[in-house]
Amino acid sequence: MKRLLHITVIIALSALALVACKPDKEEDDDTGGGGSHQTTPYSLAIPANFPPMTIPADNPMTVEGVKLGRFLFYEERLSGNNTQSCASCHAQAFAFSDNGNVFSTGIDGIQGNRTSMVLQNLGWETRFFWDGRAMTLEEQILQPVENPIEMHESWPNAVAKLQADPGYQQFFLDAFGNTSIDKFKAAKAIAQFLRTLISGNSRFDQFMRGEIVLSPEEQLGFQLTQQEGGDPSLGLGGQWGADCFHCHPHGGARFTDGLFRNNGLDATFVDAGLGGVTGQPQDQGLFKTPSLRNVAVSGPYMHDGRFQALEEVIEHYNSGGVPSPTISPFMKFTQGGLSLTPEKKAQLLAFLHSLTDQEFLGNPEFSDPGPP
C-alpha cells in the first residue's frame, strides 16, 4: 500500500513539473513553428555586393509570414476609419515614401511634422524613425497604428477587425500556427515583409558588379562623392570634392552610415530630433542620415521636406549650411561652402540618378495583393 502511494505521488509531481515547464500560450504561438505546425523558410535574394542580413532569432523569415505581412502592409482596417494603410504614406513607385508630399496626412486630416521616410533595405538598419526612437523594426511597426496623427486606431480594435475576417484567421494560422491574432504577431509579419524590400539593382549596383559601365558624367559624379571638399592648396587634404562619403558610404547595402547628425539646416531647432528622445544637449537637432538609394524619386528632402529638388539639396551642402552648437564635424564648410562648379553639380546629380532602382520600384511582389 505504501509503495503504491509512493508511486502515485511521483506521478503527480511529474505531471506538475511538465505543466510548470510548458511555455505560455503567447510564447508558443509566436515562435512560428511550435508543435506540428510547419512553415516554409523564406530565402532572401541578397545582391552579391551586399553583406548578409541579420534576422532576429524570434522572428525568422517564412513564406507564410511574408505573405501575411504583405497583406497587413496594405490593410486599411488597421486605421480608425478603415481608410488608411501603411502603404498610404509609403508608395512603392516613390521608394515607399509619400508620393512627393512634404508631410503625410492622417485619417483625421492632421498633418505630421516630418517627411515620410523611405522603406528599403531595412534589414540592415539598427534604429528607426528620423529621431531613432525605435530600436527594432518590429517596435517601429507598432507605433503608427496608435499614433493619433496617423492611423489613430487602438491595437485591440485593429486586432478585432482582423480576427473577424476568416481570411486573416487562416493567414495567421499558416504563419504562426494559431488563429489567435495579436499586435505582436502582426508586427512580426509586417517586419518580415519589409525585410524583403531590398533595393540593389540600380545602374550603380550593376556597375559595381561589373555588369555595365556608367556614363563619364555619372562616374565623375561618383568620384566627387568620394573626395574631400576644400582647396588642395591649403594643405588640409582638400580635393575640391563633394565630401559625401563620410555620412553616405557606398559600400554595402545602405548608402548611409545609419547615424544621427546635424547637417547644418538651422541655427536653432524647432524639432529637437534625437535630442527629443534622449534629452541630451549634444543630441539636439540630430536626425538619422537617410540613404541615397532611390533618392531621385523619394523627395522632398530632409526630415522636414524643406527641399523639393535634388538641386536644392546639392546647393545646401555646396553653400556650407548653417552653424550651430551640435553641427556635425563633417559639415566643415559652413564658411564659404564647397565651391563646386556648375559642371560638378551636374555630374553629382547624374550620379544620384544612377542610384534609382527601377526593378525595385516596379517589383510586383511588393505591390498591393488585394483583399485577403
Sequence and secondary structure as in RCSB ss.txt:
>XXXX:A:sequence
MKRLLHITVIIALSALALVACKPDKEEDDDTGGGGSHQTTPYSLAIPANFPPMTIPADNPMTVEGVKLGRFLFYE
ERLSGNNTQSCASCHAQAFAFSDNGNVFSTGIDGIQGNRTSMVLQNLGWETRFFWDGRAMTLEEQILQPVENPIE
MHESWPNAVAKLQADPGYQQFFLDAFGNTSIDKFKAAKAIAQFLRTLISGNSRFDQFMRGEIVLSPEEQLGFQLT
QQEGGDPSLGLGGQWGADCFHCHPHGGARFTDGLFRNNGLDATFVDAGLGGVTGQPQDQGLFKTPSLRNVAVSGP
YMHDGRFQALEEVIEHYNSGGVPSPTISPFMKFTQGGLSLTPEKKAQLLAFLHSLTDQEFLGNPEFSDPGPP
>XXXX:A:secstr
 HHHHHHHHHHHHHHHHHHHHS  HHHHHHTS  TT    B      TTS      TTS  BHHHHHHHHHHHT 
GGGSTTS   GGGSSBGGGTSB TT SS B TTS B SS     SSGGG SSBSTT  BSSHHHHHHHHHH TTT
T   HHHHHHHHHT HHHHHHHHHHHSSS   HHHHHHHHHHHHHT     SHHHHHHTTS    HHHHHHHHHH
TS  S GGGSS   S    TTTS  SSS SS   EE  SS SS SS BHHHHH  GGGTTBEE    TTGGGS S
BSTT  B SHHHHHHHHHHT    TT  TT TTTTT     HHHHHHHHHHHHTT  HHHHH GGGS     
